[in-house]
Amino acid sequence: MNSIAYEIKELLVTSGKTLATAESITAGHLQSMLTSMSGASDFFQGGITAYQRSIKVKLLDVDDLFAREHNCVHEVIAVQMAMGALSMFESDYAIST
């Protein structure tokens, strides 16, 4: 088991908080790592793998013009993806890649 994933699980479970993910470059690997642990449903709300810019825009509310200008590779895009995942999954926290 990945020690970072285990630490995330322990922090979230003990605090009663939840997590969601919005992935692009990691193509679902983060979701896989989190859900490979027993008890993942106690903290993991769900995730989305949005590889295409149009999907990031449509489902995660990423700014299309900004995404085009930066080829979807920018801190601002990552923040927008995380905020989209927070809203989509009604989670306390979100991680985006």
C-alpha positions in Angstrom: 0.0 0.0 0.0 1.2 3.5 -0.8 2.2 5.2 2.4 1.1 8.7 1.2 -2.4 7.3 0.3 -2.5 5.6 3.7 -1.7 8.9 5.4 -4.3 10.7 3.4 -6.9 8.1 4.4 -6.0 8.3 8.1 -6.2 12.1 8.2 -9.5 12.2 6.4 -11.1 9.3 8.3 -10.1 10.7 11.7 -11.3 14.2 10.8 -14.5 13.0 9.2 -13.7 14.8 6.0 -14.0 13.6 2.3 -11.9 13.8 -0.8 -12.5 13.9 -4.5 -10.1 14.0 -7.4 -9.9 15.6 -10.9 -7.2 13.9 -13.0 -5.7 14.6 -16.3 -2.0 13.7 -16.7 -2.3 10.9 -14.1 -5.2 9.3 -16.0 -7.0 7.9 -13.0 -3.9 6.5 -11.2 -4.6 8.7 -8.2 -8.2 7.4 -8.0 -6.9 3.8 -8.3 -4.3 4.3 -5.6 -6.9 5.7 -3.2 -9.6 3.1 -3.9 -7.2 0.2 -3.6 -7.3 0.6 0.2 -9.9 -1.1 2.3 -12.3 1.5 3.7 -11.9 4.0 0.8 -15.6 4.6 0.7 -15.3 6.1 4.2 -13.5 9.2 2.8 -13.3 9.1 -1.0 -16.4 10.6 -2.8 -15.2 9.9 -6.3 -13.1 11.3 -9.2 -13.1 12.2 -12.8 -10.5 11.7 -15.4 -10.8 14.6 -17.8 -8.0 14.3 -20.4 -9.5 16.4 -23.2 -9.7 20.2 -22.7 -13.4 20.2 -23.8 -14.3 17.8 -21.0 -12.4 19.9 -18.4 -14.4 22.9 -19.6 -17.7 21.2 -19.7 -17.6 19.1 -16.5 -15.1 20.9 -14.3 -15.8 24.5 -15.3 -12.3 25.2 -16.5 -12.0 28.5 -18.3 -11.8 27.6 -22.0 -9.8 30.6 -23.2 -7.2 30.3 -20.5 -7.0 26.5 -21.1 -6.4 27.1 -24.8 -3.7 29.7 -24.1 -1.8 27.4 -21.7 -2.6 24.0 -23.3 -4.3 23.1 -20.0 -0.9 23.1 -18.2 -1.0 25.8 -15.6 -1.5 26.1 -11.8 -4.8 28.1 -12.5 -6.1 25.1 -14.5 -5.3 22.7 -11.7 -7.1 24.9 -9.2 -10.1 25.2 -11.5 -10.2 21.4 -11.9 -10.0 20.9 -8.1 -12.8 23.4 -7.5 -14.9 21.7 -10.1 -14.3 18.3 -8.4 -15.3 19.9 -5.0 -18.6 21.0 -6.5 -19.3 17.9 -8.6 -18.7 15.4 -5.7 -19.7 17.7 -2.8 -16.5 16.9 -1.1 -14.5 18.7 1.7 -11.2 18.5 -0.3 -10.1 17.8 -3.8 -6.8 17.0 -5.5 -6.2 17.7 -9.2 -3.5 16.7 -11.5 
